[in-house]
Amino acid sequence: MAISLAERTEQLHAEQRLLVKADLDIDEGWQRIRNQEDLVRELQAGGHDSRHAERLVNLLKQTLVEWERHRTLIIQRVHFLQREVDAVPPTTN
């Protein structure tokens, strides 16, 4: 069963919304990492054990790598859907 142009267009719009959310989440993720790195420096400057805080920075960075991979998949899906939507000739009434 073929998917209608309207359904394909809605899928495209949904993926575009997901891409916007992914971009925001990634930006916020980088901000969290910067904040955590600041906290690590403060702990170190105060002579405190910073191992757990450093581990958190590494975990946050690993998570961000996965978010960026997911963003790449969303972009690929957007391009695929856009090509499908663009390939449908306009109807004339």
GROMACS elastic network, one bead per residue, 0.5 to 0.9 nm:
[ bonds ]
;  ai    aj funct       b0    kb
    3     6     6  0.82292   500
    3     7     6  0.62659   500
    3     8     6  0.65316   500
    4     7     6  0.52099   500
    4     8     6  0.62057   500
    4     9     6  0.84971   500
    5     8     6  0.50243   500
    5     9     6  0.59232   500
    5    10     6  0.84879   500
    5    84     6  0.85577   500
    5    85     6  0.65242   500
    5    88     6  0.74125   500
    6     9     6  0.50540   500
    6    10     6  0.61532   500
    6    11     6  0.86285   500
    6    85     6  0.89436   500
    7    10     6  0.50626   500
    7    11     6  0.62168   500
    7    12     6  0.86298   500
    8    11     6  0.50099   500
    8    12     6  0.62036   500
    8    13     6  0.86996   500
    8    81     6  0.68170   500
    8    82     6  0.87816   500
    8    84     6  0.77311   500
    8    85     6  0.66780   500
    9    13     6  0.62394   500
    9    14     6  0.85957   500
    9    81     6  0.76141   500
    9    82     6  0.80761   500
    9    84     6  0.89443   500
    9    85     6  0.64182   500
   10    13     6  0.50512   500
   10    14     6  0.61006   500
   10    15     6  0.86033   500
   11    14     6  0.50435   500
   11    15     6  0.62014   500
   11    16     6  0.85785   500
   11    78     6  0.87335   500
   11    81     6  0.75037   500
   12    15     6  0.51833   500
   12    16     6  0.61572   500
   12    17     6  0.86852   500
   12    77     6  0.80858   500
   12    78     6  0.59602   500
   12    79     6  0.87314   500
   12    80     6  0.88340   500
   12    81     6  0.56237   500
   12    82     6  0.66845   500
   12    85     6  0.83535   500
   13    17     6  0.62415   500
   13    18     6  0.86485   500
   13    78     6  0.84633   500
   14    17     6  0.51381   500
   14    18     6  0.63133   500
   14    19     6  0.87171   500
   15    19     6  0.61592   500
   15    20     6  0.87255   500
   15    74     6  0.65061   500
   15    75     6  0.81733   500
   15    77     6  0.72502   500
   15    78     6  0.60418   500
   15    81     6  0.88862   500
   16    20     6  0.63988   500
   16    21     6  0.87372   500
   16    74     6  0.80214   500
   16    75     6  0.82477   500
   16    78     6  0.65681   500
   17    20     6  0.51568   500
   17    21     6  0.63329   500
   17    22     6  0.86234   500
   18    21     6  0.50312   500
   18    22     6  0.60304   500
   18    23     6  0.85842   500
   18    71     6  0.86007   500
   18    74     6  0.73658   500
   19    23     6  0.61505   500
   19    24     6  0.86313   500
   19    71     6  0.65401   500
   19    74     6  0.62275   500
   19    75     6  0.70495   500
   19    78     6  0.85522   500
   20    23     6  0.51761   500
   20    24     6  0.63479   500
   20    25     6  0.86743   500
   21    24     6  0.51016   500
   21    25     6  0.60566   500
   21    26     6  0.85335   500
   22    25     6  0.50232   500
   22    26     6  0.60455   500
   22    27     6  0.85343   500
   22    67     6  0.73624   500
   22    68     6  0.80824   500
   22    70     6  0.81586   500
   22    71     6  0.60808   500
   22    74     6  0.87090   500
   23    26     6  0.51853   500
   23    27     6  0.61938   500
   23    28     6  0.86272   500
   23    68     6  0.86893   500
   23    71     6  0.75947   500
   24    27     6  0.51189   500
   24    28     6  0.61457   500
   24    29     6  0.84632   500
   25    28     6  0.50809   500
   25    29     6  0.59811   500
   25    30     6  0.86954   500
   25    67     6  0.82088   500
   26    30     6  0.62691   500
   26    31     6  0.86391   500
   26    64     6  0.66799   500
   26    67     6  0.68244   500
   26    68     6  0.71981   500
   26    71     6  0.89409   500
   27    30     6  0.52648   500
   27    31     6  0.64291   500
   27    32     6  0.88217   500
   28    32     6  0.62286   500
   28    33     6  0.86875   500
   29    32     6  0.50415   500
   29    33     6  0.62935   500
   29    34     6  0.87215   500
   29    60     6  0.75075   500
   29    61     6  0.83759   500
   29    63     6  0.86900   500
   29    64     6  0.65817   500
   30    33     6  0.50501   500
   30    34     6  0.62658   500
   30    35     6  0.86445   500
   30    60     6  0.86433   500
   30    61     6  0.82325   500
   30    64     6  0.77540   500
   31    34     6  0.50869   500
   31    35     6  0.61711   500
   31    36     6  0.85817   500
   32    35     6  0.50559   500
   32    36     6  0.60975   500
   32    37     6  0.85399   500
   32    57     6  0.88195   500
   32    60     6  0.80284   500
   33    36     6  0.50609   500
   33    37     6  0.60550   500
   33    38     6  0.85548   500
   33    56     6  0.88028   500
   33    57     6  0.60499   500
   33    58     6  0.88198   500
   33    60     6  0.64923   500
   33    61     6  0.71948   500
   34    37     6  0.50733   500
   34    38     6  0.62379   500
   34    39     6  0.87319   500
   34    57     6  0.87216   500
   35    38     6  0.50993   500
   35    39     6  0.63891   500
   35    40     6  0.87811   500
   36    40     6  0.62177   500
   36    41     6  0.87092   500
   36    53     6  0.71943   500
   36    54     6  0.81768   500
   36    56     6  0.78216   500
   36    57     6  0.63027   500
   37    41     6  0.63142   500
   37    42     6  0.86665   500
   37    53     6  0.81407   500
   37    54     6  0.76223   500
   37    57     6  0.67196   500
   38    41     6  0.51742   500
   38    42     6  0.62880   500
   38    43     6  0.87230   500
   39    43     6  0.61602   500
   39    44     6  0.85671   500
   39    50     6  0.88143   500
   39    53     6  0.76455   500
   40    43     6  0.51145   500
   40    44     6  0.61512   500
   40    45     6  0.85177   500
   40    50     6  0.59041   500
   40    51     6  0.85664   500
   40    53     6  0.59053   500
   40    54     6  0.64213   500
   40    57     6  0.86489   500
   41    44     6  0.50557   500
   41    45     6  0.59565   500
   41    46     6  0.84754   500
   41    50     6  0.83316   500
   42    45     6  0.50457   500
   42    46     6  0.61298   500
   42    47     6  0.86530   500
   42    48     6  0.85493   500
   43    46     6  0.51332   500
   43    47     6  0.63173   500
   43    48     6  0.50243   500
   43    49     6  0.68201   500
   43    50     6  0.58916   500
   43    53     6  0.86330   500
   44    47     6  0.50449   500
   44    48     6  0.55494   500
   44    49     6  0.69275   500
   44    50     6  0.62379   500
   45    48     6  0.75323   500
   47    50     6  0.87029   500
   49    52     6  0.78005   500
   49    53     6  0.85441   500
   50    53     6  0.52163   500
   50    54     6  0.60254   500
   50    55     6  0.85602   500
   51    54     6  0.50767   500
   51    55     6  0.61140   500
   51    56     6  0.86389   500
   52    56     6  0.62483   500
   52    57     6  0.87698   500
   53    56     6  0.50433   500
   53    57     6  0.64364   500
   53    58     6  0.88560   500
   54    57     6  0.50627   500
   54    58     6  0.64361   500
   54    59     6  0.87309   500
   55    58     6  0.50974   500
   55    59     6  0.62103   500
   55    60     6  0.85856   500
   56    60     6  0.60290   500
   56    61     6  0.85268   500
   57    60     6  0.50953   500
   57    61     6  0.62069   500
   57    62     6  0.86775   500
   58    61     6  0.50823   500
   58    62     6  0.62144   500
   58    63     6  0.86131   500
   59    62     6  0.50506   500
   59    63     6  0.61377   500
   59    64     6  0.85426   500
   60    63     6  0.50718   500
   60    64     6  0.61489   500
   60    65     6  0.87395   500
   61    65     6  0.63126   500
   61    66     6  0.88427   500
   62    65     6  0.51547   500
   62    66     6  0.66143   500
   62    67     6  0.88426   500
   63    66     6  0.51853   500
   63    67     6  0.63049   500
   63    68     6  0.87177   500
   64    68     6  0.61239   500
   64    69     6  0.85627   500
   65    68     6  0.51253   500
   65    69     6  0.62804   500
   65    70     6  0.86873   500
   66    70     6  0.61743   500
   66    71     6  0.85508   500
   67    70     6  0.50102   500
   67    71     6  0.61472   500
   67    72     6  0.87035   500
   68    72     6  0.63017   500
   68    73     6  0.87813   500
   69    72     6  0.50774   500
   69    73     6  0.65072   500
   69    74     6  0.88202   500
   70    73     6  0.50753   500
   70    74     6  0.63393   500
   70    75     6  0.87360   500
   71    74     6  0.50077   500
   71    75     6  0.62420   500
   71    76     6  0.86662   500
   72    75     6  0.50714   500
   72    76     6  0.62501   500
   72    77     6  0.86827   500
   73    76     6  0.50543   500
   73    77     6  0.62277   500
   73    78     6  0.86154   500
   74    77     6  0.50575   500
   74    78     6  0.61250   500
   74    79     6  0.86498   500
   75    78     6  0.50010   500
   75    79     6  0.62045   500
   75    80     6  0.85837   500
   76    79     6  0.51809   500
   76    80     6  0.61856   500
   76    81     6  0.86673   500
   77    80     6  0.50071   500
   77    81     6  0.60923   500
   77    82     6  0.83843   500
   78    81     6  0.52198   500
   78    82     6  0.59289   500
   78    83     6  0.85730   500
   79    82     6  0.50137   500
   79    83     6  0.61709   500
   79    84     6  0.86578   500
   80    83     6  0.52892   500
   80    84     6  0.63904   500
   80    85     6  0.87754   500
   81    84     6  0.50124   500
   81    85     6  0.60986   500
   81    86     6  0.84557   500
   82    85     6  0.51113   500
   82    86     6  0.59777   500
   82    87     6  0.84528   500
   83    86     6  0.50725   500
   83    87     6  0.59985   500
   83    88     6  0.89199   500
   84    87     6  0.51321   500
   84    88     6  0.67909   500
   85    88     6  0.56906   500
   85    89     6  0.88721   500
   86    89     6  0.75678   500
   88    91     6  0.88150   500
